[in-house]
Amino acid sequence: MRHAKSDWGAAYRGDRNRPLSRRGAAAAMTMGKLLTEMEEVPELVYTSSAVRAAETALLASDSGGWGIEPISIDELYGASPDDVLLAVARAPATVQRLMVVGHQPTWGQLLHALTGAAAHVKTATVAAVDLTIDRWDEAQLARGVLAYLLQPKLFTKWEM
């Protein structure tokens, strides 16, 4: 998941501390509810330590009723696709569905590296990739299939 829309007009110190906008918070909550409705709830959530990403992860989890406390990983802020896969490799083998919340352009690059799909991952978009691995520590060698790419603007008018 890419972080939701941030508030460029807010008072903050440094890019890492930029918060979500009201619209971004609503989009994060919409996507959390949507994933619950789809029965696509992650078992574990890793997030960039940037405020906008951490807020996105927490709002999605809370609004979706996932009962998950997202884990903040500093290396996901400013990460390359390889950095993301290194973080993913640390996930427990017992986890079947992992969500990682981060930033563009990395998410588009990662999606292309894993699936060959070219996409500009807009704010609060959720992309699901079915990977051809048995354990997360195989993530750096992973390839997969894009299962879905969902943008919040398609769902914000729905009552969930």
ZADO-1210 file (C-alpha; in nm, 4 decimals, padded with zeros to 6 digits):
<atoms>
<atom x="00.0000" y="00.0000" z="00.0000" code="MET" pos="1"/>
<atom x="00.1211" y="00.3473" z="-00.0786" code="ARG" pos="2"/>
<atom x="00.0703" y="00.6024" z="00.1956" code="HIS" pos="3"/>
<atom x="-00.2432" y="00.8143" z="00.1656" code="ALA" pos="4"/>
<atom x="-00.2470" y="01.1794" z="00.0568" code="LYS" pos="5"/>
<atom x="-00.0356" y="01.3985" z="00.2812" code="SER" pos="6"/>
<atom x="-00.0989" y="01.7511" z="00.3998" code="ASP" pos="7"/>
<atom x="00.1574" y="01.9797" z="00.2370" code="TRP" pos="8"/>
<atom x="00.0060" y="02.2809" z="00.4155" code="GLY" pos="9"/>
<atom x="00.0464" y="02.1395" z="00.7664" code="ALA" pos="10"/>
<atom x="00.3126" y="02.2600" z="01.0049" code="ALA" pos="11"/>
<atom x="00.5814" y="01.9912" z="01.0121" code="TYR" pos="12"/>
<atom x="00.9567" y="01.9719" z="01.0348" code="ARG" pos="13"/>
<atom x="01.1169" y="01.7691" z="00.7576" code="GLY" pos="14"/>
<atom x="00.9621" y="01.5424" z="00.4945" code="ASP" pos="15"/>
<atom x="00.9537" y="01.2400" z="00.7231" code="ARG" pos="16"/>
<atom x="00.7147" y="01.4257" z="00.9576" code="ASN" pos="17"/>
<atom x="00.4538" y="01.5333" z="00.7003" code="ARG" pos="18"/>
<atom x="00.1097" y="01.4158" z="00.8212" code="PRO" pos="19"/>
<atom x="-00.1934" y="01.2963" z="00.6277" code="LEU" pos="20"/>
<atom x="-00.4504" y="01.5357" z="00.4941" code="SER" pos="21"/>
<atom x="-00.8149" y="01.4921" z="00.5908" code="ARG" pos="22"/>
<atom x="-00.8788" y="01.3383" z="00.2487" code="ARG" pos="23"/>
<atom x="-00.5822" y="01.1055" z="00.2977" code="GLY" pos="24"/>
<atom x="-00.7096" y="00.9871" z="00.6356" code="ALA" pos="25"/>
<atom x="-01.0500" y="00.9129" z="00.4829" code="ALA" pos="26"/>
<atom x="-00.8878" y="00.7196" z="00.1969" code="ALA" pos="27"/>
<atom x="-00.6765" y="00.5113" z="00.4372" code="ALA" pos="28"/>
<atom x="-00.9877" y="00.4217" z="00.6356" code="MET" pos="29"/>
<atom x="-01.1786" y="00.3351" z="00.3174" code="THR" pos="30"/>
<atom x="-00.9047" y="00.0979" z="00.2072" code="MET" pos="31"/>
<atom x="-00.8896" y="-00.0687" z="00.5489" code="GLY" pos="32"/>
<atom x="-01.2646" y="-00.1337" z="00.5404" code="LYS" pos="33"/>
<atom x="-01.2462" y="-00.2487" z="00.1788" code="LEU" pos="34"/>
<atom x="-00.9765" y="-00.5073" z="00.2535" code="LEU" pos="35"/>
<atom x="-01.1882" y="-00.6395" z="00.5384" code="THR" pos="36"/>
<atom x="-01.4936" y="-00.6633" z="00.3112" code="GLU" pos="37"/>
<atom x="-01.2812" y="-00.8488" z="00.0552" code="MET" pos="38"/>
<atom x="-01.1490" y="-01.0848" z="00.3239" code="GLU" pos="39"/>
<atom x="-00.7958" y="-00.9701" z="00.2347" code="GLU" pos="40"/>
<atom x="-00.6894" y="-00.8620" z="00.5831" code="VAL" pos="41"/>
<atom x="-00.3133" y="-00.8765" z="00.6340" code="PRO" pos="42"/>
<atom x="-00.1718" y="-01.0772" z="00.9218" code="GLU" pos="43"/>
<atom x="00.1236" y="-00.8415" z="00.9594" code="LEU" pos="44"/>
<atom x="00.1790" y="-00.4789" z="00.8552" code="VAL" pos="45"/>
<atom x="00.5192" y="-00.3185" z="00.8056" code="TYR" pos="46"/>
<atom x="00.5268" y="00.0562" z="00.7496" code="THR" pos="47"/>
<atom x="00.7776" y="00.3225" z="00.6653" code="SER" pos="48"/>
<atom x="00.8613" y="00.5356" z="00.9659" code="SER" pos="49"/>
<atom x="00.7398" y="00.8487" z="00.7826" code="ALA" pos="50"/>
<atom x="00.4398" y="00.9949" z="00.9686" code="VAL" pos="51"/>
<atom x="00.2131" y="00.9805" z="00.6618" code="ARG" pos="52"/>
<atom x="00.2877" y="00.6113" z="00.6064" code="ALA" pos="53"/>
<atom x="00.2530" y="00.5137" z="00.9728" code="ALA" pos="54"/>
<atom x="-00.0773" y="00.7049" z="00.9976" code="GLU" pos="55"/>
<atom x="-00.2011" y="00.5319" z="00.6812" code="THR" pos="56"/>
<atom x="-00.1182" y="00.1882" z="00.8203" code="ALA" pos="57"/>
<atom x="-00.2778" y="00.2575" z="01.1582" code="LEU" pos="58"/>
<atom x="-00.5961" y="00.4109" z="01.0139" code="LEU" pos="59"/>
<atom x="-00.6400" y="00.1228" z="00.7687" code="ALA" pos="60"/>
<atom x="-00.5916" y="-00.1328" z="01.0457" code="SER" pos="61"/>
<atom x="-00.8203" y="00.0444" z="01.2932" code="ASP" pos="62"/>
<atom x="-01.1011" y="00.1155" z="01.0469" code="SER" pos="63"/>
<atom x="-01.0838" y="-00.2357" z="00.9066" code="GLY" pos="64"/>
<atom x="-01.0900" y="-00.3900" z="01.2534" code="GLY" pos="65"/>
<atom x="-00.7750" y="-00.5876" z="01.1808" code="TRP" pos="66"/>
<atom x="-00.6459" y="-00.5866" z="01.5367" code="GLY" pos="67"/>
<atom x="-00.2917" y="-00.5325" z="01.4086" code="ILE" pos="68"/>
<atom x="-00.0369" y="-00.2831" z="01.5377" code="GLU" pos="69"/>
<atom x="00.1736" y="-00.1843" z="01.2342" code="PRO" pos="70"/>
<atom x="00.5491" y="-00.2248" z="01.2765" code="ILE" pos="71"/>
<atom x="00.7515" y="00.0808" z="01.1793" code="SER" pos="72"/>
<atom x="01.0712" y="00.0101" z="00.9863" code="ILE" pos="73"/>
<atom x="01.3072" y="00.3038" z="00.9317" code="ASP" pos="74"/>
<atom x="01.4662" y="00.1445" z="00.6252" code="GLU" pos="75"/>
<atom x="01.1365" y="00.1653" z="00.4345" code="LEU" pos="76"/>
<atom x="01.1619" y="00.5457" z="00.4218" code="TYR" pos="77"/>
<atom x="01.3624" y="00.6311" z="00.1102" code="GLY" pos="78"/>
<atom x="01.3941" y="00.2609" z="00.0326" code="ALA" pos="79"/>
<atom x="01.4854" y="00.1022" z="-00.2974" code="SER" pos="80"/>
<atom x="01.2870" y="-00.2017" z="-00.4145" code="PRO" pos="81"/>
<atom x="01.5734" y="-00.4218" z="-00.2885" code="ASP" pos="82"/>
<atom x="01.5542" y="-00.2541" z="00.0545" code="ASP" pos="83"/>
<atom x="01.1825" y="-00.3326" z="00.0687" code="VAL" pos="84"/>
<atom x="01.2472" y="-00.6970" z="-00.0159" code="LEU" pos="85"/>
<atom x="01.5132" y="-00.7155" z="00.2563" code="LEU" pos="86"/>
<atom x="01.2543" y="-00.5915" z="00.5078" code="ALA" pos="87"/>
<atom x="00.9952" y="-00.8365" z="00.3759" code="VAL" pos="88"/>
<atom x="01.2473" y="-01.1200" z="00.4177" code="ALA" pos="89"/>
<atom x="01.2327" y="-01.0651" z="00.7962" code="ARG" pos="90"/>
<atom x="00.8629" y="-01.1561" z="00.8175" code="ALA" pos="91"/>
<atom x="00.7865" y="-01.4783" z="01.0034" code="PRO" pos="92"/>
<atom x="00.7277" y="-01.7831" z="00.7855" code="ALA" pos="93"/>
<atom x="00.3901" y="-01.8321" z="00.9556" code="THR" pos="94"/>
<atom x="00.2556" y="-01.5093" z="00.7997" code="VAL" pos="95"/>
<atom x="00.0628" y="-01.5713" z="00.4780" code="GLN" pos="96"/>
<atom x="-00.0511" y="-01.2145" z="00.4022" code="ARG" pos="97"/>
<atom x="00.1903" y="-00.9266" z="00.4627" code="LEU" pos="98"/>
<atom x="00.1178" y="-00.5606" z="00.3928" code="MET" pos="99"/>
<atom x="00.3959" y="-00.3080" z="00.3465" code="VAL" pos="100"/>
<atom x="00.3107" y="00.0635" z="00.3504" code="VAL" pos="101"/>
<atom x="00.5521" y="00.2985" z="00.1810" code="GLY" pos="102"/>
<atom x="00.6253" y="00.5477" z="-00.0924" code="HIS" pos="103"/>
<atom x="00.6437" y="00.6245" z="-00.4617" code="GLN" pos="104"/>
<atom x="00.8415" y="00.5846" z="-00.6813" code="PRO" pos="105"/>
<atom x="00.9586" y="00.2724" z="-00.4978" code="THR" pos="106"/>
<atom x="00.6174" y="00.1049" z="-00.5038" code="TRP" pos="107"/>
<atom x="00.5826" y="00.1376" z="-00.8798" code="GLY" pos="108"/>
<atom x="00.9382" y="00.0127" z="-00.9291" code="GLN" pos="109"/>
<atom x="00.8799" y="-00.2809" z="-00.6950" code="LEU" pos="110"/>
<atom x="00.5547" y="-00.3742" z="-00.8656" code="LEU" pos="111"/>
<atom x="00.7346" y="-00.3747" z="-01.2000" code="HIS" pos="112"/>
<atom x="01.0274" y="-00.5779" z="-01.0664" code="ALA" pos="113"/>
<atom x="00.7981" y="-00.8424" z="-00.9155" code="LEU" pos="114"/>
<atom x="00.5326" y="-00.8690" z="-01.1872" code="THR" pos="115"/>
<atom x="00.6453" y="-00.6837" z="-01.4977" code="GLY" pos="116"/>
<atom x="00.3401" y="-00.4571" z="-01.4599" code="ALA" pos="117"/>
<atom x="00.3937" y="-00.0852" z="-01.5136" code="ALA" pos="118"/>
<atom x="00.1855" y="00.1302" z="-01.2811" code="ALA" pos="119"/>
<atom x="00.2024" y="00.4671" z="-01.1139" code="HIS" pos="120"/>
<atom x="00.0883" y="00.3750" z="-00.7639" code="VAL" pos="121"/>
<atom x="-00.1293" y="00.6664" z="-00.6520" code="LYS" pos="122"/>
<atom x="-00.1807" y="00.7636" z="-00.2886" code="THR" pos="123"/>
<atom x="-00.3622" y="00.5046" z="-00.0730" code="ALA" pos="124"/>
<atom x="-00.3567" y="00.2506" z="-00.3565" code="THR" pos="125"/>
<atom x="-00.3354" y="-00.1137" z="-00.2536" code="VAL" pos="126"/>
<atom x="-00.1572" y="-00.3555" z="-00.4852" code="ALA" pos="127"/>
<atom x="-00.1703" y="-00.7276" z="-00.4101" code="ALA" pos="128"/>
<atom x="00.1010" y="-00.9471" z="-00.5542" code="VAL" pos="129"/>
<atom x="00.0847" y="-01.3246" z="-00.5343" code="ASP" pos="130"/>
<atom x="00.4487" y="-01.4277" z="-00.4982" code="LEU" pos="131"/>
<atom x="00.6016" y="-01.7568" z="-00.6082" code="THR" pos="132"/>
<atom x="00.7832" y="-01.8188" z="-00.2798" code="ILE" pos="133"/>
<atom x="00.7309" y="-02.0507" z="00.0151" code="ASP" pos="134"/>
<atom x="00.8924" y="-01.8286" z="00.2802" code="ARG" pos="135"/>
<atom x="00.9461" y="-01.4547" z="00.3142" code="TRP" pos="136"/>
<atom x="01.3240" y="-01.4985" z="00.3344" code="ASP" pos="137"/>
<atom x="01.3051" y="-01.5919" z="-00.0360" code="GLU" pos="138"/>
<atom x="01.1560" y="-01.2502" z="-00.1224" code="ALA" pos="139"/>
<atom x="01.4643" y="-01.1114" z="-00.2974" code="GLN" pos="140"/>
<atom x="01.4348" y="-01.3829" z="-00.5611" code="LEU" pos="141"/>
<atom x="01.0574" y="-01.3528" z="-00.5856" code="ALA" pos="142"/>
<atom x="00.8463" y="-01.3038" z="-00.8915" code="ARG" pos="143"/>
<atom x="00.4726" y="-01.2902" z="-00.8877" code="GLY" pos="144"/>
<atom x="00.1409" y="-01.2016" z="-01.0415" code="VAL" pos="145"/>
<atom x="-00.0515" y="-00.8808" z="-00.9824" code="LEU" pos="146"/>
<atom x="-00.3727" y="-00.9999" z="-00.8156" code="ALA" pos="147"/>
<atom x="-00.5314" y="-00.6542" z="-00.7910" code="TYR" pos="148"/>
<atom x="-00.4581" y="-00.2814" z="-00.7862" code="LEU" pos="149"/>
<atom x="-00.7238" y="-00.0818" z="-00.5986" code="LEU" pos="150"/>
<atom x="-00.7429" y="00.2957" z="-00.5809" code="GLN" pos="151"/>
<atom x="-00.9506" y="00.4611" z="-00.3080" code="PRO" pos="152"/>
<atom x="-01.1271" y="00.6974" z="-00.5477" code="LYS" pos="153"/>
<atom x="-01.3141" y="00.3934" z="-00.6820" code="LEU" pos="154"/>
<atom x="-01.4618" y="00.3218" z="-00.3397" code="PHE" pos="155"/>
<atom x="-01.4966" y="00.6497" z="-00.1484" code="THR" pos="156"/>
<atom x="-01.8596" y="00.6980" z="-00.2484" code="LYS" pos="157"/>
<atom x="-01.9573" y="00.3555" z="-00.1132" code="TRP" pos="158"/>
<atom x="-02.0917" y="00.3113" z="00.2360" code="GLU" pos="159"/>
<atom x="-01.8952" y="00.0288" z="00.3939" code="MET" pos="160"/>
</atoms>
